[in-house]
C-alpha cells in the first residue's frame, strides 16, 4: 500500500489491483479515456466511485472524480 498526496495535501492509501476485462469493456474504457483526456485508471476509478455513490446514498462525492457519470459514460 502506498500513500499518495492529493489535492489540498490530503493523503489516501492506494492499493494496486490487476484485473482481467472482456475486450469490449477494455475498448470502451480506452475510448472514454481518450475522449476525456484521462487515463484508463482514472476512468475505472470514476466509474466505480459513481457506482458507490448510487448504491450508498449517504456517501459524499469524492474529489478525485471531477466529472459526473453522465460526462464520463454518456
MMTF fields as JSON, N, C-alpha, C and O atoms, coordinates in Angstrom:
{
  "mmtfVersion": "1.0.0",
  "mmtfProducer": "UNKNOWN",
  "numBonds": 295,
  "numAtoms": 296,
  "numGroups": 74,
  "numChains": 1,
  "numModels": 1,
  "chainsPerModel": [1],
  "groupsPerChain": [74],
  "chainIdList": ["A"],
  "bondAtomList": [4, 2, 8, 6, 12, 10, 16, 14, 20, 18, 24, 22, 28, 26, 32, 30, 36, 34, 40, 38, 44, 42, 48, 46, 52, 50, 56, 54, 60, 58, 64, 62, 68, 66, 72, 70, 76, 74, 80, 78, 84, 82, 88, 86, 92, 90, 96, 94, 100, 98, 104, 102, 108, 106, 112, 110, 116, 114, 120, 118, 124, 122, 128, 126, 132, 130, 136, 134, 140, 138, 144, 142, 148, 146, 152, 150, 156, 154, 160, 158, 164, 162, 168, 166, 172, 170, 176, 174, 180, 178, 184, 182, 188, 186, 192, 190, 196, 194, 200, 198, 204, 202, 208, 206, 212, 210, 216, 214, 220, 218, 224, 222, 228, 226, 232, 230, 236, 234, 240, 238, 244, 242, 248, 246, 252, 250, 256, 254, 260, 258, 264, 262, 268, 266, 272, 270, 276, 274, 280, 278, 284, 282, 288, 286, 292, 290],
  "bondOrderList": [1, 1, 1, 1, 1, 1, 1, 1, 1, 1, 1, 1, 1, 1, 1, 1, 1, 1, 1, 1, 1, 1, 1, 1, 1, 1, 1, 1, 1, 1, 1, 1, 1, 1, 1, 1, 1, 1, 1, 1, 1, 1, 1, 1, 1, 1, 1, 1, 1, 1, 1, 1, 1, 1, 1, 1, 1, 1, 1, 1, 1, 1, 1, 1, 1, 1, 1, 1, 1, 1, 1, 1, 1],
  "groupList": [{"groupName": "UNK", "atomNameList": ["N", "CA", "C", "O"], "elementList": ["N", "C", "C", "O"], "formalChargeList": [0, 0, 0, 0], "bondAtomList": [1, 0, 2, 1, 3, 2], "bondOrderList": [1, 1, 2], "singleLetterCode": "X", "chemCompType": "L-PEPTIDE LINKING"}],
  "groupTypeList": [0, 0, 0, 0, 0, 0, 0, 0, 0, 0, 0, 0, 0, 0, 0, 0, 0, 0, 0, 0, 0, 0, 0, 0, 0, 0, 0, 0, 0, 0, 0, 0, 0, 0, 0, 0, 0, 0, 0, 0, 0, 0, 0, 0, 0, 0, 0, 0, 0, 0, 0, 0, 0, 0, 0, 0, 0, 0, 0, 0, 0, 0, 0, 0, 0, 0, 0, 0, 0, 0, 0, 0, 0, 0],
  "groupIdList": [1, 2, 3, 4, 5, 6, 7, 8, 9, 10, 11, 12, 13, 14, 15, 16, 17, 18, 19, 20, 21, 22, 23, 24, 25, 26, 27, 28, 29, 30, 31, 32, 33, 34, 35, 36, 37, 38, 39, 40, 41, 42, 43, 44, 45, 46, 47, 48, 49, 50, 51, 52, 53, 54, 55, 56, 57, 58, 59, 60, 61, 62, 63, 64, 65, 66, 67, 68, 69, 70, 71, 72, 73, 74],
  "secStructList": [7, 3, 3, 3, 3, 7, 4, 4, 4, 7, 3, 3, 3, 3, 7, 7, 7, 7, 7, 7, 7, 7, 2, 2, 2, 2, 2, 2, 2, 2, 2, 2, 2, 2, 2, 2, 6, 7, 7, 2, 2, 2, 2, 2, 2, 2, 2, 2, 2, 2, 2, 2, 2, 2, 2, 7, 6, 6, 7, 7, 7, 7, 6, 6, 7, 7, 1, 7, 2, 2, 2, 2, 7, 7],
  "xCoordList": [0.84, 0.0, 0.891, 1.917, 0.505, 1.29, 0.436, -0.731, 1.008, 0.302, 0.537, 1.679, -0.528, -0.465, -1.001, -2.107, -0.233, -0.774, -1.85, -1.724, -2.891, -3.969, -4.149, -3.39, -5.143, -5.428, -5.624, -6.23, -5.118, -5.273, -4.372, -4.616, -3.335, -2.346, -2.944, -2.322, -4.126, -4.675, -3.923, -3.325, -3.952, -3.307, -4.367, -5.288, -4.234, -5.073, -4.223, -3.178, -4.666, -3.928, -4.33, -5.511, -3.345, -3.575, -3.081, -1.985, -3.906, -3.508, -3.637, -4.595, -2.667, -2.699, -3.556, -3.511, -4.339, -5.206, -5.106, -5.375, -4.728, -4.709, -6.027, -6.448, -6.677, -7.956, -7.943, -7.177, -8.8, -8.999, -10.332, -11.337, -10.333, -11.547, -11.887, -10.992, -13.176, -13.56, -13.093, -13.041, -12.76, -12.206, -13.106, -12.612, -14.421, -15.323, -15.32, -15.44, -15.187, -15.135, -13.826, -13.81, -12.731, -11.433, -11.441, -10.951, -11.989, -12.077, -12.924, -12.566, -14.031, -14.902, -14.163, -14.237, -13.457, -12.709, -11.621, -11.403, -10.939, -9.902, -10.49, -9.908, -11.636, -12.291, -12.733, -12.576, -13.284, -13.71, -12.511, -12.577, -11.424, -10.212, -9.678, -9.297, -9.65, -9.185, -10.096, -9.621, -11.389, -12.377, -12.252, -12.382, -11.999, -11.945, -10.54, -10.356, -9.551, -8.18, -7.681, -6.966, -8.061, -7.683, -7.06, -6.977, -6.631, -6.017, -7.083, -8.203, -6.715, -7.607, -7.93, -9.075, -6.911, -7.089, -8.119, -9.005, -8.007, -8.948, -10.368, -11.328, -10.518, -11.851, -12.485, -13.67, -11.694, -12.208, -12.577, -13.638, -11.714, -11.996, -13.266, -14.106, -13.407, -14.587, -15.859, -16.86, -15.816, -16.983, -17.318, -18.487, -16.302, -16.541, -17.055, -17.944, -16.508, -16.992, -18.45, -19.249, -18.789, -20.172, -21.084, -22.17, -20.662, -21.454, -21.599, -22.679, -20.513, -20.56, -21.565, -22.328, -21.563, -22.486, -23.933, -24.823, -24.182, -25.552, -26.058, -27.248, -25.171, -25.599, -25.491, -25.987, -24.847, -24.706, -25.14, -24.295, -26.443, -26.956, -26.288, -26.179, -25.841, -25.259, -23.812, -23.234, -23.223, -21.815, -21.602, -22.352, -20.582, -20.235, -19.467, -18.774, -19.59, -18.839, -17.351, -16.962, -16.523, -15.074, -14.423, -14.784, -13.482, -12.895, -12.01, -11.669, -11.616, -10.745, -11.489, -10.86, -12.803, -13.611, -14.302, -15.363, -13.714, -14.19, -15.459, -16.257, -15.655, -16.822, -17.916, -17.666, -19.1, -20.233, -20.209, -19.509, -20.969, -21.047, -21.597, -21.178, -22.53, -23.088, -22.018, -22.046, -21.083, -19.996, -19.001, -18.483, -18.738, -17.744, -18.289, -17.583, -19.536, -20.141, -21.52, -22.535, -21.561, -22.849, -23.7, -24.806],
  "yCoordList": [-1.167, 0.0, 1.237, 1.265, 2.249, 3.467, 4.671, 4.74, 5.622, 6.875, 7.831, 8.057, 8.39, 9.291, 10.658, 10.74, 11.743, 13.074, 13.44, 13.131, 14.088, 14.526, 16.015, 16.667, 16.56, 17.989, 18.385, 17.642, 19.544, 20.017, 19.292, 19.333, 18.628, 17.925, 16.796, 16.36, 16.312, 15.133, 13.913, 13.944, 12.857, 11.612, 10.511, 10.511, 9.594, 8.415, 7.215, 7.355, 6.056, 4.83, 4.247, 4.21, 3.797, 3.222, 1.784, 1.488, 0.899, -0.49, -0.845, -0.455, -1.586, -1.995, -3.249, -4.142, -3.303, -4.434, -4.764, -3.912, -5.968, -6.4, -7.106, -7.984, -6.706, -7.331, -7.746, -7.227, -8.679, -9.105, -8.536, -8.641, -7.936, -7.344, -7.98, -8.326, -8.138, -8.535, -7.45, -6.27, -7.859, -6.94, -5.742, -4.627, -5.951, -4.828, -3.79, -2.596, -4.22, -3.277, -2.515, -1.307, -3.2, -2.52, -1.471, -0.357, -1.823, -0.887, 0.324, 1.459, 0.083, 1.172, 2.119, 3.337, 1.562, 2.387, 3.176, 4.349, 2.539, 3.243, 4.407, 5.492, 4.189, 5.252, 6.406, 7.576, 6.065, 7.099, 7.886, 9.11, 7.197, 7.869, 8.826, 9.954, 8.383, 9.235, 10.451, 11.579, 10.215, 11.29, 12.315, 13.516, 11.842, 12.725, 13.211, 13.969, 12.78, 13.19, 12.692, 13.4, 11.469, 10.91, 9.531, 9.014, 8.955, 7.624, 6.539, 6.807, 5.32, 4.184, 4.053, 3.812, 4.213, 4.097, 5.1, 4.739, 6.351, 7.352, 7.091, 7.378, 6.555, 6.208, 5.091, 5.147, 4.089, 2.985, 3.499, 3.157, 4.318, 4.87, 5.711, 5.607, 6.532, 7.387, 6.529, 6.823, 5.495, 4.619, 3.915, 3.806, 3.442, 2.756, 3.715, 3.358, 4.921, 5.904, 6.28, 6.439, 6.42, 6.727, 5.602, 5.858, 4.378, 3.218, 3.218, 2.941, 3.53, 3.596, 4.651, 4.424, 5.801, 6.874, 6.5, 6.882, 5.757, 5.323, 4.285, 4.258, 3.428, 2.345, 2.679, 1.928, 3.803, 4.241, 5.701, 6.59, 5.977, 7.348, 8.343, 9.518, 7.928, 8.864, 9.214, 10.093, 8.549, 8.757, 10.107, 10.48, 10.831, 12.119, 11.903, 10.898, 12.832, 12.782, 12.918, 13.674, 12.208, 12.224, 13.116, 13.06, 13.925, 14.928, 14.355, 15.082, 13.06, 12.525, 12.305, 12.122, 12.321, 12.167, 13.494, 13.762, 14.318, 15.68, 15.761, 16.68, 14.838, 14.937, 13.987, 13.059, 14.238, 13.391, 12.106, 12.01, 11.144, 9.882, 10.095, 9.419, 11.026, 11.289, 11.804, 11.487, 12.589, 13.075, 11.968, 11.891, 11.116, 10.052, 8.927, 8.414, 8.548, 7.43, 7.825, 7.461, 8.564, 9.047, 7.924, 8.165],
  "zCoordList": [0.0, 0.0, 0.0, 0.679, -0.751, -0.897, -0.545, -0.931, 0.186, 0.474, -0.679, -1.079, -1.212, -2.353, -1.929, -1.396, -2.158, -1.849, -2.87, -4.055, -2.406, -3.296, -3.147, -2.43, -3.815, -3.731, -2.274, -1.503, -1.899, -0.539, 0.444, 1.65, -0.051, 0.771, 1.6, 2.569, 1.251, 1.921, 1.42, 0.344, 2.185, 1.781, 1.758, 2.574, 0.836, 0.857, 0.486, -0.15, 0.878, 0.629, -0.724, -1.071, -1.472, -2.792, -2.788, -2.312, -3.327, -3.498, -4.964, -5.63, -5.454, -6.849, -6.987, -6.141, -8.067, -8.335, -9.817, -10.665, -10.125, -11.533, -11.81, -11.056, -12.911, -13.265, -14.734, -15.545, -15.039, -16.427, -16.885, -16.182, -18.065, -18.609, -19.945, -20.716, -20.226, -21.575, -22.556, -22.209, -23.766, -24.767, -25.02, -25.184, -25.057, -25.34, -24.22, -24.493, -22.979, -21.859, -21.877, -21.645, -22.148, -22.225, -23.34, -23.15, -24.484, -25.6, -25.223, -25.537, -24.556, -24.125, -23.177, -23.332, -22.203, -21.246, -21.967, -21.666, -22.916, -23.69, -24.473, -24.506, -25.102, -25.87, -24.964, -25.315, -23.799, -22.856, -22.336, -22.215, -22.029, -21.539, -22.596, -22.281, -23.838, -24.934, -25.095, -25.223, -25.086, -25.232, -24.107, -24.342, -22.883, -21.718, -21.38, -20.427, -22.156, -21.885, -20.54, -19.831, -20.194, -18.898, -19.082, -20.196, -17.989, -18.033, -17.882, -17.449, -18.245, -18.038, -16.553, -16.17, -15.733, -14.289, -13.777, -13.003, -14.202, -13.704, -14.199, -13.484, -15.399, -15.904, -15.07, -14.74, -14.74, -13.922, -12.534, -12.012, -11.931, -10.605, -10.64, -9.746, -11.656, -11.779, -11.878, -11.223, -12.68, -12.833, -11.522, -11.153, -10.826, -9.56, -8.486, -7.712, -8.433, -7.452, -7.738, -6.814, -9.026, -9.384, -8.924, -8.403, -9.108, -8.661, -7.147, -6.623, -6.44, -4.976, -4.52, -3.581, -5.188, -4.82, -5.094, -4.335, -6.169, -6.479, -5.501, -5.186, -5.014, -4.133, -2.651, -1.811, -2.319, -0.934, -0.878, -0.991, -0.706, -0.796, 0.147, -0.204, 1.314, 2.279, 1.951, 2.59, 0.978, 0.657, -0.024, -0.927, 0.412, -0.179, -1.477, -1.633, -2.393, -3.645, -3.362, -2.471, -4.094, -3.887, -4.936, -6.111, -4.522, -5.41, -6.51, -7.443, -6.44, -7.479, -8.796, -9.838, -8.758, -9.972, -10.228, -9.665, -11.064, -11.272, -12.115, -11.934, -13.011, -13.873, -13.39, -12.621, -13.852, -13.466, -14.288, -15.296, -13.848, -14.583, -15.986, -16.925, -16.135, -17.458, -18.416, -19.605, -17.911, -18.756, -19.073, -20.187, -18.098, -18.29, -19.164, -20.032, -18.936, -19.649, -20.17, -19.576, -21.27, -21.809, -22.348, -22.832]
}
